[in-house]
Amino acid sequence: MNCMKLKQLPGCVDQARTWQRYLKSRGIYSGSIDGKLEGATAAATQNYQKKTGKRDDDLFCLSFERPDKDHFHPKDSTVNLNGLAAVLRPLGYGYYLLTGKDLVVTSGLRKPETQARLMYDKAKRSFNAFSIYNPTLSDPIKDAYDEKTKAGAGEQATIDAMTAVIQAQVNGHAYISRHLKGRAFDVRNGTMSGCEKEAFEKVLAVVLPSGKLIKHEPGGESHFHIQF
């Protein structure tokens, strides 16, 4: 079960407000998120204890399995989140509990053309843009980029050539990025404070312990890349 005890929260996170958000999301507390544990919050906590039978540290353990609503959303209509809800729901919920904010997902499942365009844009910004990828797969894509660029083929023709290579790889069940098979997503972190970034990483470790987090900041929009 995805569960984090209050005492395990990062030191910068307000435990009282987190607990109030937790009780409120479960319909047990209806007051304001003011960080006060006495009064209505104490009564709600007692009610929660009676319902669950939990005590001590087990009582103050945040389960991420029952979000009251989705606490994540795509940055725009171009982001495809198909197949990712099972991970994003508890992750977004946990992040909301600790911060009071929702996650903004900047990339999810990608088509080969989308991947090609992103790689093209990276290549235009940096001469070593392909170095982060598996060279066995990236070299043929780079060759397509170099060939079309040297021939002055133009942006769309270059992207089309790169797309053709990526599509052929996908057809052979080889993936230059896990985004192509719905096993990766990106979360905007440029608007997160240091505490919020720490909270995100803490929740991710509970929700997706086998996941790998990579921080991307150069060039495009700053984000966390998570793959699993």
HELIX and SHEET records of a PDB file:
HELIX    1   1 LEU A    6  GLN A    8  5                                   3    
HELIX    2   2 GLN A   15  SER A   25  1                                  11    
HELIX    3   3 ALA A   40  THR A   52  1                                  13    
HELIX    4   4 ASP A   56  LEU A   59  1                                   4    
HELIX    5   5 ALA A   85  THR A   99  1                                  15    
HELIX    6   6 PRO A  112  ARG A  125  1                                  14    
HELIX    7   7 ALA A  129  ILE A  132  5                                   4    
HELIX    8   8 PRO A  135  LYS A  150  1                                  16    
HELIX    9   9 GLU A  155  ASN A  171  1                                  17    
HELIX   10  10 ARG A  178  LYS A  181  5                                   4    
HELIX   11  11 GLY A  194  VAL A  207  1                                  14    
SHEET    1   A 2 CYS A   3  LYS A   5  0                                        
SHEET    2   A 2 CYS A  61  SER A  63 -1                                        
SHEET    1   B 5 PHE A  72  PRO A  74  0                                        
SHEET    2   B 5 LEU A 103  SER A 107  1                                        
SHEET    3   B 5 ALA A 184  ARG A 188 -1                                        
SHEET    4   B 5 HIS A 223  GLN A 227 -1                                        
SHEET    5   B 5 LYS A 212  HIS A 216 -1                                        
END                                                                             
